[in-house]
Amino acid sequence: MSKCHLSIELEDGVDTFVAGQTVRGQVIVQTDANVQCNALEVQTSWTTHGFGNVTGGVGQNVNAFTGQWLAGQTYRYAFELQTATWPPTYHGYYLNVDHAVEAKAVIPWSFDPKTDYLIKVLPATTLQAASLLPPPDLAAANSGAMKVVGCVFFAIFAIVIVANPFAWLLAVPIGLIALVWWFVFRFLPRARLGQVAYEVHTTELSPGEELRAELRVQPKRNIRINRVVWRVIGEEVCVSGSGSNRKTRRHTVFEHETEAGGPQVWTAEQLQRVLLSVRLPETPAYTLELADNRLEWRTEVHVDIPSWPDWKDRANVRVIPLARLGGVPAEPLDVSLAASADVQMEADPQTSLSFAETVQHLWAVRDDPQQTKRLVDAVVDLPFEVQAVIERRLLYGNDDPAAYRDGYVVWAHYPDPELPLTLFAPRDRGDEFEHFDRTIWKGRGRISGYDRRHGRLKIQLD
Amino acid sequence: MNHLAVTHPTVTQLAVKQLAGVPEWLPFAGLNLRHNPFGECAPRQRAELAVVSLDRWLAVLEGPQPALQFVGDCGRGKSTHLLAMRYALPDAAYVYFPEQGPLPSVPEGAVVLIDEAQRMPCRVRRTTLRRRVPLVLGTHVDLRRVLRRYGYAVHTVRVDTLIDAPSLTRIFNRRLEAARLDDRRAVPRIATSEAARLHGRFGSDVRAMEEYLYERFQRYAGKDCVEVSFVD
């Protein structure tokens, strides 16, 4: 028989949040007997469900209460918790990710009552893309680490083979099969095509953006080609069970196949450039790597050579919430794309972020210099309606490049969270900061950088 | 709104309208479900949802030097039985023998639960059986002879014999209940006749039935108001 019942109410009944945003609400405890509570644990969390083995994580957790609850009472405990920054809520076919606020009362020698409240966590916006996602080179770093591990295992394997003469009986046929495979499917196509390279220009991109790739071939002699086929695939890959019970299921969320060229002859020593591009769907199916639950995006190119083994290659891409600011393309993006991103940020109020959100994200990453820099770089020169509690006007310090000549430097902080700010005010606005009474000052300004030494966000006032 | 899943009176297959207060962004909100009920479960949840005669099996362990073995093929409920007993016996020790990778050591406990016990190497098996502690085994192979050699009173349960239409009905309806979104509203229920048809088609392979039901349920994702048909 339950001694207490838990429920959760969210502030204003809002159940949709942006990744990393604060969820405010109350845990309500109703008791029908005296209860000793060792901890009232409240946390934001995410979990996968679907076909793959379940995995999950915690955004933030707090202990809201420890002590005695009396019978017949109702208690309310307010909480403020940040949602997990990654992954966002996703509902696919085999793979789903859901976020929740969970509350659990730890009761000694008894069943621990618990409850949860499902929330929707939207993917990172423009600003968050720069601050909250893993760095772009993370995948490359992981891949490098995997290569090292692979080399070590291969070395150990080779030593075992050399040391054990009986292993040769097994190694020789396996080696021969591998050699034949490599000769037929790698060496022969390459020998016919000459210099061949397949490259994806945009390795990180967002839904709705254009994925561009290029196939470059310089054959040594004239060759006939049946066709060049390019495929772009987005796929959920979920694994359930383990060992002999392990099963993998795949579901395609996006598939595009294009024939980049029909039957033709490629002339000797002439560089052939096959440009490939496709616009990704607007569906927010981001690249996810959650243990046994993955959403992968890859491209495959296939050169069909008549009466000869075909040449094939593939390259992965990452689809992230907004790549324009965080992504580093292998080749410089054209100016129009970068410009359109900026224009969109200024013009579209739905994609631009408020100063409050900017401060909130900066506050969340203030102890991480790299993340702070990426975040600040992403918002430099954007106009904001600034709110600040004025601390003092400095007598010195206007040698900063962002400071106005003969202007003023003002120290302030944002009301909540109290992120320190440095305001650069033009001379004609100096009076506004001469007398202040801790009330909230409001004005328009642009972020000009971050003062790492003092931990202050620098803002140039208009 | 409280999303705590609680038991609710049985309702036959029903159509549930989209209701105020229910998060409409959930694909199965129209069926008053948090998610597809037939997806993979975490081990703890699997134990909580298990339809297992715990009292019956725990009574077996009260005898002298008991060994209770659940024997059967994959997907019949051996691991589910072991997980349910693991959480019902706080002093029990649980170990799973993987097909590949390093061998785990068998932990000490008042009762030792060993999943995939047929994979235990002879030496490990000998050491474990010499402890003469109560054992609960999940195994594909009947280990009765070796257990008796070490003085165990063996109780063998063929898990496929535990599976029939009524038990399947309870298993699947429990999964549906666990996915309930709003405790004030009903969820779809599988009828015994439908469970019988599943039993006829898949035999005792519960995992295959769950996979089938998962795929079938995905058809209802994003739909507001439908009558659920669990089997063709």
Chai-1 contact restraints between the chains, C-beta under 6 A:
chainA,res_idxA,chainB,res_idxB,connection_type,confidence,min_distance_angstrom,max_distance_angstrom,comment,restraint_id
A,S7,B,N2,contact,1.0,0.0,6.0,A-B,restraint_1
A,D15,B,P23,contact,1.0,0.0,6.0,A-B,restraint_2
A,H49,B,H35,contact,1.0,0.0,6.0,A-B,restraint_3
A,H49,B,G39,contact,1.0,0.0,6.0,A-B,restraint_4
A,G50,B,G39,contact,1.0,0.0,6.0,A-B,restraint_5
A,N53,B,E40,contact,1.0,0.0,6.0,A-B,restraint_6
A,V54,B,E40,contact,1.0,0.0,6.0,A-B,restraint_7
A,V54,B,A42,contact,1.0,0.0,6.0,A-B,restraint_8
A,H91,B,P27,contact,1.0,0.0,6.0,A-B,restraint_9
A,Y93,B,Q218,contact,1.0,0.0,6.0,A-B,restraint_10
A,N96,B,H35,contact,1.0,0.0,6.0,A-B,restraint_11
A,T115,B,L4,contact,1.0,0.0,6.0,A-B,restraint_12
A,D116,B,H3,contact,1.0,0.0,6.0,A-B,restraint_13
A,Y117,B,H3,contact,1.0,0.0,6.0,A-B,restraint_14
A,L118,B,H3,contact,1.0,0.0,6.0,A-B,restraint_15
A,L118,B,P23,contact,1.0,0.0,6.0,A-B,restraint_16
A,K120,B,W25,contact,1.0,0.0,6.0,A-B,restraint_17
A,S240,B,E40,contact,1.0,0.0,6.0,A-B,restraint_18
A,G243,B,P98,contact,1.0,0.0,6.0,A-B,restraint_19
A,G243,B,E99,contact,1.0,0.0,6.0,A-B,restraint_20
A,S244,B,E99,contact,1.0,0.0,6.0,A-B,restraint_21
A,N245,B,C74,contact,1.0,0.0,6.0,A-B,restraint_22
